[in-house]
Amino acid sequence: MNRRQFFKTTGGVTLLSCSGMTSMLMDLYAFGGKANLSQVEARYYKELPEREIECLLCPRFCKLGDKERGYCGVRENIGGKYYTLVYGKVCAINVDPIEKKPFFHFLPKTNALSIATAGCNVNCKFCQNWEISQVRPEQVEHRDFPPKMVVEYARRYTCPSIAYTYTEPAVFFEYMYDTSEEARKKQVRNTVVTGGHINPEPLRDLTEVVDAIKIDLKAFSEQFYADYVRGELQPVLEAIKIVAKSGIWLEIVYLVIPSLNDSVKEIRRTCRWLLEEIGPEVPVHFSRFHPMYLVKNLPPTPVSTLERAHRVALEEGLHYVYIGNVPGHKAESTFCPKCKRVVIKRVGYHIQNVELDGGKCRFCNHPIPGIWS
């Protein structure tokens, strides 16, 4: 890969060209390579006899002998101790609008320094970043980007938050956690974009050091999770409840896939569960599917299907419901649930207007939940 190609893409994730970013990427380019993996002891595992270990990070509970790796491919048993191989080894870095994550009620009109390592603990057949999530770390270019450097670059390039995203942040938990601690020292916020396939103890620990979590709820069916995610639904539902109770900011995304998880019955069951378990004020995004990775035989989600899901969610009592991946749709904007006026006008990832005063609707003074400053 030559320098021009690197500046265009890293592991399939586009690198934005913005003021100052080129010099940052040139600095990081010097650290490139596929070898030189980390060997930092992992958290959340149990030592077993015969130099075996059991991973306690996610619901898979991988039991591994010496020299074996977990399902994620980035954590390895070496001599009876468990190590993360991707600590500080980023394969994707970008400056994104926070709305791209998507976070719609968290620091609108700001950028997030977005980072990822290789690996994932599920295998979504429709993954948009499969080239970096479904590989081992030796198979992709990566850069040394230790926690203090991440924070330094976030501040240097005017990013008030860091986003752990693109792949599954749970698999680079130690790196994410330590970077979050460093970020808090410098008043930089931390956001996590996750599938929620993580055990309660590490998730609760994570909520102590991050500010917002977006969870992808991929369906409301164990069969869908088994067939298309290679994971389980129940741990994700538990993760949603844990984050909601923690007090940090939470948003939910539901990728609507034609014929697989788009029935009115399933959407309604999902909305009723969300209303009962986490309340009406957590934003819920119904996003448009595009054929990707191993699911290329289905069409993009019809906009009418997304509008139907949006209508069902409002009928069930959710206050902040969005349609994603349809730039320019009116349901990208935030409406005050009391006076029905637009309080944040969005077109794609761009904010055109914000009608909030101290976190309240400027027209009727109704509180709009979120982290606004």
C-alpha positions as CSV (number, residue, x, y, z in Angstrom):
1,M,0.0,0.0,0.0
2,N,1.5,3.4,-1.0
3,R,1.2,6.6,0.9
4,R,-1.6,8.0,-1.3
5,Q,-3.7,4.8,-0.9
6,F,-3.2,4.9,2.9
7,F,-4.5,8.4,3.1
8,K,-7.6,7.3,1.2
9,T,-8.4,4.2,3.2
10,T,-7.4,2.3,6.2
11,G,-9.0,-1.2,6.4
12,G,-12.0,-0.1,4.4
13,V,-12.8,2.9,6.6
14,T,-12.5,6.3,4.8
15,L,-10.1,8.8,6.3
16,L,-11.6,12.3,6.1
17,S,-9.5,15.1,4.8
18,C,-9.9,18.1,7.1
19,S,-7.8,20.9,8.4
20,G,-4.7,19.5,10.1
21,M,-5.6,15.8,9.5
22,T,-3.0,15.2,6.8
23,S,-0.1,16.0,9.1
24,M,-1.6,13.8,11.8
25,L,-1.9,10.9,9.4
26,M,1.6,11.4,8.2
27,D,2.8,11.2,11.7
28,L,0.9,8.0,12.3
29,Y,2.0,6.5,9.0
30,A,5.5,6.1,10.3
31,F,4.3,3.5,12.8
32,G,2.5,1.3,10.2
33,G,2.8,-2.4,9.8
34,K,1.1,-5.8,10.2
35,A,3.4,-7.4,12.7
36,N,4.4,-5.9,16.1
37,L,1.3,-7.0,18.0
38,S,0.8,-5.9,21.6
39,Q,1.2,-8.3,24.6
40,V,-0.7,-6.5,27.4
41,E,-2.4,-8.7,30.0
42,A,-6.2,-8.8,29.5
43,R,-8.8,-8.2,32.1
44,Y,-11.7,-10.4,32.9
45,Y,-10.4,-13.9,32.6
46,K,-10.0,-16.9,34.9
47,E,-7.0,-19.1,35.1
48,L,-7.7,-22.9,34.9
49,P,-5.6,-26.0,35.4
50,E,-3.2,-27.1,32.7
51,R,-2.5,-23.5,31.6
52,E,-6.0,-23.1,30.3
53,I,-8.0,-19.9,30.8
54,E,-11.7,-18.9,30.5
55,C,-12.4,-15.5,29.1
56,L,-15.1,-13.6,31.1
57,L,-15.3,-10.5,28.9
58,C,-18.3,-11.5,26.7
59,P,-21.1,-14.1,26.7
60,R,-19.0,-16.6,24.7
61,F,-16.9,-17.5,27.8
62,C,-14.2,-18.9,25.5
63,K,-12.1,-21.7,27.2
64,L,-8.7,-21.7,25.7
65,G,-5.5,-23.8,25.9
66,D,-2.0,-22.4,25.6
67,K,-1.4,-20.6,22.3
68,E,-5.2,-20.5,21.5
69,R,-7.1,-17.3,20.7
70,G,-10.7,-16.4,21.6
71,Y,-13.4,-16.1,19.0
72,C,-12.6,-12.5,18.5
73,G,-9.1,-13.4,17.2
74,V,-7.4,-10.6,19.2
75,R,-6.9,-12.1,22.6
76,E,-4.6,-15.0,23.2
77,N,-3.6,-17.5,26.0
78,I,0.2,-17.4,26.3
79,G,1.5,-19.8,28.9
80,G,-1.7,-19.7,31.0
81,K,-2.0,-15.9,31.0
82,Y,-4.5,-14.0,28.7
83,Y,-3.2,-11.1,26.6
84,T,-4.7,-8.6,24.3
85,L,-2.8,-8.3,21.0
86,V,-4.3,-5.0,19.8
87,Y,-3.6,-2.6,22.7
88,G,-2.8,0.7,21.0
89,K,-2.8,-0.9,17.5
90,V,-5.4,1.0,15.5
91,C,-6.4,-0.1,12.0
92,A,-8.8,2.7,11.4
93,I,-8.7,6.3,12.4
94,N,-11.0,9.1,11.3
95,V,-12.5,12.5,12.3
96,D,-16.2,12.0,12.1
97,P,-19.2,14.2,12.8
98,I,-20.7,12.9,16.0
99,E,-24.0,12.5,14.1
100,K,-22.4,9.7,12.0
101,K,-22.1,7.3,15.0
102,P,-25.1,8.1,15.2
103,F,-25.4,10.3,18.4
104,F,-28.2,12.8,17.9
105,H,-28.5,14.0,21.5
106,F,-24.8,14.3,22.3
107,L,-22.7,17.4,21.5
108,P,-24.3,18.2,18.1
109,K,-22.2,19.8,15.4
110,T,-19.0,18.5,16.9
111,N,-16.4,16.0,15.7
112,A,-15.2,12.8,17.3
113,L,-11.8,11.3,16.8
114,S,-12.8,7.8,15.8
115,I,-10.6,4.8,16.3
116,A,-10.8,1.0,16.0
117,T,-8.6,-2.1,16.2
118,A,-9.1,-5.3,14.3
119,G,-11.5,-8.0,15.6
120,C,-15.1,-8.6,16.7
121,N,-16.8,-11.1,19.0
122,V,-19.7,-11.7,16.7
123,N,-20.0,-12.3,12.9
124,C,-22.8,-10.2,11.5
125,K,-23.5,-11.3,7.9
126,F,-24.3,-7.7,7.0
127,C,-21.3,-6.0,8.6
128,Q,-20.2,-2.9,6.7
129,N,-16.7,-3.0,8.2
130,W,-16.1,-6.7,7.7
131,E,-12.6,-6.1,6.2
132,I,-11.3,-5.1,9.6
133,S,-13.8,-6.7,12.0
134,Q,-13.7,-10.2,10.6
135,V,-9.9,-10.6,10.4
136,R,-7.0,-11.2,12.7
137,P,-4.8,-8.3,13.6
138,E,-1.9,-9.7,11.5
139,Q,-4.0,-9.3,8.4
140,V,-4.5,-5.6,8.4
141,E,-2.3,-2.5,8.5
142,H,-2.2,-1.0,12.0
143,R,-0.6,2.0,13.7
144,D,0.8,2.5,17.2
145,F,-1.5,4.9,18.8
146,P,-1.2,4.7,22.6
147,P,-3.8,6.2,24.9
148,K,-2.0,9.5,25.7
149,M,-1.4,10.1,22.0
150,V,-5.0,9.5,21.2
151,V,-6.0,12.2,23.7
152,E,-3.3,14.5,22.5
153,Y,-4.5,14.3,18.9
154,A,-8.2,14.7,19.9
155,R,-7.3,17.9,21.6
156,R,-5.0,19.1,18.8
157,Y,-7.6,18.6,16.1
158,T,-10.5,20.1,18.1
159,C,-12.4,16.9,18.8
160,P,-14.3,17.2,22.1
161,S,-14.9,13.5,22.1
162,I,-13.3,10.2,21.2
163,A,-15.4,7.4,19.6
164,Y,-14.5,3.8,19.9
165,T,-16.2,2.4,16.8
166,Y,-16.1,0.7,13.4
167,T,-15.4,-2.8,14.8
168,E,-16.5,-4.0,18.3
169,P,-14.9,-2.0,21.0
170,A,-15.5,-4.7,23.6
171,V,-12.6,-6.7,22.1
172,F,-10.1,-3.9,22.6
173,F,-11.6,-3.2,26.1
174,E,-8.3,-2.5,27.9
175,Y,-7.2,0.0,25.3
176,M,-10.6,1.7,25.3
177,Y,-10.7,1.8,29.1
178,D,-7.2,3.2,29.6
179,T,-7.7,5.8,26.8
180,S,-11.0,6.9,28.4
181,E,-9.3,7.4,31.7
182,E,-6.6,9.5,30.0
183,A,-9.3,11.5,28.1
184,R,-11.2,12.4,31.3
185,K,-8.0,13.9,32.7
186,K,-8.0,16.4,29.8
187,Q,-11.8,17.0,29.7
188,V,-12.2,15.0,26.5
189,R,-15.4,12.9,26.4
190,N,-15.7,9.2,25.4
191,T,-18.3,7.5,23.3
192,V,-18.7,3.8,22.5
193,V,-20.4,2.3,19.4
194,T,-21.1,-1.3,20.3
195,G,-23.2,-4.3,19.5
196,G,-23.7,-4.8,23.3
197,H,-22.4,-8.4,23.3
198,I,-20.5,-8.0,26.5
199,N,-20.8,-9.3,30.0
200,P,-22.3,-7.2,32.8
201,E,-19.2,-6.7,35.0
202,P,-17.0,-5.2,32.3
203,L,-19.8,-3.2,31.0
204,R,-20.6,-1.7,34.4
205,D,-16.9,-0.9,34.8
206,L,-16.9,0.8,31.4
207,T,-19.8,3.0,32.2
208,E,-17.6,4.5,35.0
209,V,-15.2,6.1,32.5
210,V,-17.2,6.8,29.3
211,D,-19.9,9.4,28.6
212,A,-22.2,7.8,26.0
213,I,-22.9,4.4,24.5
214,K,-24.8,3.6,21.3
215,I,-26.0,0.0,21.2
216,D,-27.0,-1.8,17.9
217,L,-30.0,-3.8,18.6
218,K,-29.9,-6.0,15.5
219,A,-33.3,-7.6,15.9
220,F,-35.8,-8.8,18.6
221,S,-35.3,-12.5,17.8
222,E,-32.9,-15.1,19.2
223,Q,-33.2,-16.9,15.9
224,F,-32.0,-13.8,14.0
225,Y,-29.1,-13.5,16.3
226,A,-28.2,-17.1,15.9
227,D,-28.5,-17.1,12.1
228,Y,-27.2,-13.6,11.1
229,V,-25.1,-12.4,14.0
230,R,-23.6,-15.6,15.5
231,G,-24.5,-14.2,18.9
232,E,-27.3,-14.0,21.4
233,L,-30.1,-11.4,21.9
234,Q,-30.5,-11.7,25.7
235,P,-27.0,-10.3,26.7
236,V,-27.7,-7.3,24.4
237,L,-31.0,-6.6,26.1
238,E,-29.2,-6.9,29.5
239,A,-26.5,-4.5,28.2
240,I,-29.2,-1.9,27.2
241,K,-30.7,-2.0,30.7
242,I,-27.3,-1.7,32.4
243,V,-26.3,1.4,30.4
244,A,-29.8,3.0,30.9
245,K,-29.5,2.5,34.7
246,S,-25.9,3.8,34.8
247,G,-26.9,7.4,34.0
248,I,-24.6,7.8,31.0
249,W,-26.1,8.8,27.7
250,L,-27.6,6.0,25.6
251,E,-29.0,5.8,22.1
252,I,-30.2,2.7,20.2
253,V,-29.9,1.8,16.5
254,Y,-32.0,-0.9,14.8
255,L,-30.9,-1.7,11.3
256,V,-34.0,-2.6,9.4
257,I,-33.4,-5.5,6.9
258,P,-36.1,-6.4,4.4
259,S,-37.8,-9.7,5.2
260,L,-35.5,-10.5,8.1
261,N,-36.4,-8.2,11.0
262,D,-38.8,-5.6,9.5
263,S,-42.2,-7.0,10.4
264,V,-44.6,-4.7,12.2
265,K,-45.0,-7.3,14.9
266,E,-41.3,-7.4,15.6
267,I,-40.9,-3.6,15.5
268,R,-43.8,-3.2,17.8
269,R,-42.4,-5.8,20.3
270,T,-39.1,-4.1,20.2
271,C,-40.6,-0.6,20.9
272,R,-42.8,-2.0,23.7
273,W,-39.8,-3.6,25.4
274,L,-37.7,-0.4,25.1
275,L,-40.5,1.7,26.5
276,E,-41.0,-0.6,29.4
277,E,-37.3,-1.2,30.2
278,I,-35.6,2.1,29.5
279,G,-38.4,4.6,29.0
280,P,-39.6,6.9,26.2
281,E,-36.8,9.4,26.1
282,V,-33.9,7.2,24.8
283,P,-33.4,8.0,21.1
284,V,-34.1,5.1,18.7
285,H,-32.8,5.1,15.2
286,F,-34.3,2.9,12.5
287,S,-31.5,2.7,9.9
288,R,-31.6,1.7,6.2
289,F,-29.9,-1.5,5.2
290,H,-27.7,-1.7,2.1
291,P,-26.5,-5.0,0.7
292,M,-23.1,-5.8,2.3
293,Y,-20.7,-8.6,3.1
294,L,-22.6,-11.9,3.1
295,V,-26.1,-10.5,2.6
296,K,-26.1,-9.2,-1.0
297,N,-29.3,-10.9,-2.1
298,L,-31.6,-8.4,-0.5
299,P,-32.5,-4.9,-1.7
300,P,-31.9,-1.7,0.3
301,T,-34.7,-1.1,2.8
302,P,-37.6,0.7,1.2
303,V,-38.1,4.1,2.7
304,S,-41.7,3.2,3.3
305,T,-40.6,0.4,5.6
306,L,-38.6,2.7,7.7
307,E,-41.4,5.2,7.8
308,R,-43.7,2.4,9.0
309,A,-41.2,1.5,11.8
310,H,-41.0,5.2,12.7
311,R,-44.8,5.4,12.9
312,V,-45.1,2.3,15.1
313,A,-42.5,3.6,17.5
314,L,-44.3,6.9,18.0
315,E,-47.6,5.0,18.4
316,E,-46.0,2.9,21.2
317,G,-45.0,6.1,23.0
318,L,-41.3,6.6,22.2
319,H,-40.5,10.3,22.0
320,Y,-37.3,10.6,19.9
321,V,-37.5,8.3,16.9
322,Y,-35.2,8.8,13.8
323,I,-34.8,7.4,10.3
324,G,-31.1,6.8,9.4
325,N,-29.2,6.5,6.1
326,V,-31.9,8.4,4.2
327,P,-30.2,11.9,3.9
328,G,-32.7,14.7,3.8
329,H,-35.6,12.8,5.4
330,K,-37.6,14.9,7.8
331,A,-37.2,12.1,10.5
332,E,-33.5,12.9,10.7
333,S,-34.5,16.0,12.7
334,T,-35.4,16.2,16.4
335,F,-38.9,17.3,17.2
336,C,-40.1,18.6,20.6
337,P,-42.6,16.0,21.9
338,K,-44.7,18.7,23.4
339,C,-45.1,21.4,20.8
340,K,-44.0,19.3,17.8
341,R,-41.6,22.0,16.5
342,V,-38.2,21.1,15.0
343,V,-35.6,21.8,17.6
344,I,-32.6,20.3,15.7
345,K,-32.7,20.4,11.9
346,R,-30.5,17.8,10.3
347,V,-29.7,17.0,6.7
348,G,-27.5,13.9,6.6
349,Y,-24.7,14.6,9.1
350,H,-25.1,18.3,8.9
351,I,-26.9,20.4,11.5
352,Q,-28.7,23.3,9.9
353,N,-30.4,24.8,13.0
354,V,-30.5,24.2,16.7
355,E,-33.5,25.7,18.7
356,L,-32.4,24.7,22.2
357,D,-31.8,27.0,25.1
358,G,-30.2,25.3,28.1
359,G,-31.3,21.9,26.9
360,K,-34.9,23.1,26.5
361,C,-37.1,23.7,23.5
362,R,-36.9,27.4,22.6
363,F,-40.5,27.5,21.6
364,C,-42.3,25.9,24.7
365,N,-39.5,25.4,27.2
366,H,-39.9,21.6,27.3
367,P,-36.7,19.8,28.4
368,I,-35.0,17.8,25.6
369,P,-32.8,15.1,27.2
370,G,-29.2,14.8,26.0
371,I,-25.7,16.1,26.6
372,W,-25.7,19.5,24.8
373,S,-22.5,21.1,26.0
